[in-house]
Each structure stands twice: as C-alpha cells, then as structure tokens.
Amino acid sequence: MSQAHVMISGAGPVGMVSALVLARAGVKVTLAEAAPALSLDLRASTFHPPTLDMLAPLGLTDELIAQGLVARYTQQRDRQEGLIAEFDMALIKGDTDHPYRLQCEQWKLTQLIKNQLDKMPHVTMHLNTKVEGVEQTADGVATRLSTDGQAHTVHSDYLIGADGAWSAVRKSQNIEFEGFTYPERFLVVSTDFEYADHLPKLSYVNYCSDPKEWCVLLRVPTLWRVLFPTKVEETDDEVMGDESVQRRLQGLLPQPVPYQTVHRTLYKVHQRVAKNFRHGRVLLAGDSAHINNPLGGMGMNGGVHDAMNLCHKLLGVIQQGQSTDVLDRYERQRRSIAIEYINANTARNKKEIEERDPVARQKTQDELRAIASDPKAAKAYIRKTSMLDALERAEAIA
Ligand SMILES: Cc1cc2nc3c(=O)[nH]c(=O)nc-3n(C[C@H](O)[C@H](O)[C@H](O)COP(=O)(O)OP(=O)(O)OC[C@H]3O[C@@H](n4cnc5c(N)ncnc54)[C@H](O)[C@@H]3O)c2cc1C
C-alpha cells in the first residue's frame, strides 16, 4: 500500500467523495470535520446524470437510486400560466448511463460513503475537529487542528480544502473569494403536502417563473421542497415565521387549511470563485472553491466533479510519478468551469426566473417552448443543464 497521505478538511459531499476515491486507491486519508457528526441538513437534492455516472464505480449510485426518486422529466413553468416547457431526459440516452436526475438528499451520499470509509483501516476521521491553520514546507503540509479545544497537528503530503464556503483552508492560503452576495436570501420550506394531486402534470423538478415571486418545486422521496426568494427588508424572524411561510405557500396554491411544514431553511446566496484552486500542496474543491445560487442544482454536483478530477490527478502524482503540473491543470479545468459554466448558468437561471419585463419574459418562454418541441435542440439544452457539456469542455482544457 502507498505510504502517501492526504489530509482532507471537511466531511461534506466533496470531502467524502475525495476521501473515498483516494482511500479506495490505497492512499492514507485523514479527514477533519468541525461538526460532531455528518450533516443531516436538507441542502442539495439533485444528482445530475454525469455525477451518477462518476459515483457508480464507487458503489454509490445504485444505493442512491434505491433511496431517491428518478426524475425523467424537468419542467419550466410560469406561476400564472402553468406548464411552459417539459424536457425528457431520455433524449440523452447514449451520452450517459443515467439519463435522468436523481432527487435524493445530499446527506444520504455522505452517509453511504461513511459506511465504506468506516471499514478502511487507512482512513481516520476526526469529528468535532476544526482546521485552525496550515503550514506548507517543500515536501509536505502541516495542518493544525483543534478537537474539543485540544490542539494537534497532522503532517501529510497534500491537503484538500473541502471545508465549504467559509473554508479555513482557503483563508489560511490568503486566497481571495471573488464575486458577490445577492441582497435577498432564499427560503426553502419542505412539506408533506402532495402538490402533484393539485397541480396537473407536475414533474419532480419544476422551475416556476414569476415577476413578483418565483419559486422552485422539488420532490424528494418523502417531501416537496419549495424554494422562494425573500425581500431584502424582511428580517430573519419575519421570513421564518408562520405568517410569511403560510402567505408564500397559500399564494402558490391556496388551501382551506394551513400547510404543515417539516423544515424551514433560510440562507444567503453568493456567486463567488476562488482566485486559485491550488497553492502548492494545498488544493481547494467544492464550495470552498466556488459557490453559486441553487437554480440548476450545480453546487454539489460541480463539487463532486471537482473531487473526481482532482483525486484522479493526485493519484497520478502520488502513485504514478506524474509531474505536479497536472494539479495546475486541475485548476485550469475546474476554475474555468466554475466561472464560465456553473456561475454563468446559475446567474442566468436566476435572471430568467425572476424577470419582470413582460417582453423579455415572453421571449424566454417562446424560446423554451421552441427548444422543447425540437428533439435536437432539447437534447442540446439537456446536455447543458445536466452538466455533460461542462465536463466535455473541461476535458478540452489543456
Ligand atoms: C443552507 C444551505 C442550503 C443549500 N441548499 C441547496 C439546495 O437547495 N440546492 C443545491 O443545489 N445546493 C444547495 N446548497 C449548496 C450545497 O449544499 C453545496 O454546494 C454542497 O454542500 C457543497 O459540498 P462541500 O462538501 O463542498 O461543502 P459543505 O457541504 O459545506 O461541507 C463542508 C464541511 O466542512 C466542514 N467544515 C467547515 N469548516 C471547517 C473547518 N475549519 N475544519 C473542519 N471542517 C470544517 C463543515 O462542517 C461541513 O461539514 C446549500 C448550501 C447551504 C449552506
């Protein structure tokens, strides 16, 4: 077994996928996670086709499918007019083994990976453990950790910062996180109310545009999740309170009784990309490297794509003696995709779903109808929205 040792900060989906890829190849892995347990929060809930393709050889995809919902169709709707365009992901059969989105909570992925890592003696996971600082030398990285206030240091060959938007690893390397934060926050409410019984032909993934209050309706196995923008002037308490939640849900679909809600999450939304994804032996992946609004479901998926790209290159360096220059190619490939593709498309999705100008709204809707009615154009659209094109583009970057 290789003596190489990789330290990973953060046990979210990106840190966990990285750990699994490296550990399955025999690399010694140490993971530090600040929280006392893996997160069970309802965050991302869409797995795109290429992500399912990548996770299959790791023994994860079949288990995720067993715990999720296969969404063959996605819809663009208008809150007043109803269905505008439906896209059948079966059109990309042949380009992927999984021609559908999988609606499945991200915590199920990290839990499945933990089950595998727990059986590997060369993997150490420190929970309740924060990365506090990082020092690099010519031949290694010293990561300073604290567990319940007790300081300790782990020495490794490389460090992957997969510690999310506020990444201590990114900050330790003084890497700028360029971009902006939207003034409004996003509210996600989940409910066991069955929307499909009331809104005809609803799919599991529905983007609903509206000039006053757009929303996204997403199905996960036991719940519907409804995402709304909030007003800048609303306080957190106001947004999260019953009055605001019921007003929003009743505005979407009036019901004679109040909606029962299961979760409510309010979060800030950013479009940011780190200036560098590599600094010597320190590498950033996932939310620590780029964050974006959730319209299109590209955050977690893009992060998993980073992890796969990075870990295969790291294995090339560690186990096959390849030049560390390939790690610069990781940055060139994945940073370009974060800027040109993930941030650009999610920003455009937000602009279109919230558009107020009636002429521009009509134009977008006409275009969507035309694309959906032409199988060739629809296939191109689905390849773009399912991130297949982004991966092809990344491969073309030298
Ligand atoms: C509240 C919220 C809601 C979201 N909702 C959606 C959604 O609806 N749809 C969507 O597509 N995407 C959503 N996202 C984005 C999506 O969840 C992320 O893109 C995805 O989790 C990225 O995975 P990651 O592993 O890079 O980072 P994370 O999942 O953030 O994992 C980072 C991990 O690092 C740990 N950590 C942080 N600091 C340290 C430290 N100093 N030392 C050690 N560990 C540390 C954290 O505890 C965490 O477990 C949401 C994100 C948030 C925060």
The ligand as an ORCA input file, in Angstrom:
! r2SCAN-3c Opt
* xyz 0 1
  C     -28.045     26.116      3.948
  C     -27.680     25.590      2.600
  C     -28.675     25.154      1.742
  C     -28.349     24.675      0.476
  N     -29.342     24.280     -0.327
  C     -29.041     23.857     -1.570
  C     -30.059     23.483     -2.455
  O     -31.245     23.566     -2.128
  N     -29.697     23.039     -3.697
  C     -28.389     22.977     -4.100
  O     -28.093     22.556     -5.242
  N     -27.397     23.325     -3.266
  C     -27.693     23.769     -2.030
  N     -26.702     24.146     -1.201
  C     -25.320     24.014     -1.675
  C     -24.780     22.605     -1.468
  O     -25.247     22.106     -0.244
  C     -23.251     22.666     -1.520
  O     -22.873     23.037     -2.829
  C     -22.569     21.376     -1.127
  O     -22.879     21.012      0.194
  C     -21.056     21.538     -1.283
  O     -20.392     20.485     -0.656
  P     -18.993     20.709      0.052
  O     -18.596     19.359      0.540
  O     -18.080     21.456     -0.842
  O     -19.259     21.698      1.271
  P     -20.180     21.501      2.553
  O     -21.301     20.590      2.265
  O     -20.473     22.863      3.053
  O     -19.229     20.740      3.568
  C     -18.155     21.385      4.202
  C     -17.876     20.684      5.520
  O     -16.721     21.269      6.097
  C     -16.918     21.419      7.492
  N     -16.030     22.498      7.956
  C     -16.198     23.829      7.820
  N     -15.147     24.483      8.359
  C     -14.294     23.531      8.835
  C     -13.029     23.589      9.473
  N     -12.407     24.749      9.769
  N     -12.429     22.418      9.824
  C     -13.044     21.220      9.530
  N     -14.248     21.133      8.933
  C     -14.858     22.272      8.564
  C     -18.402     21.740      7.615
  O     -18.884     21.432      8.910
  C     -19.013     20.848      6.536
  O     -19.387     19.588      7.017
  C     -26.994     24.617      0.066
  C     -25.998     25.045      0.939
  C     -26.328     25.540      2.181
  C     -25.234     26.007      3.086
*
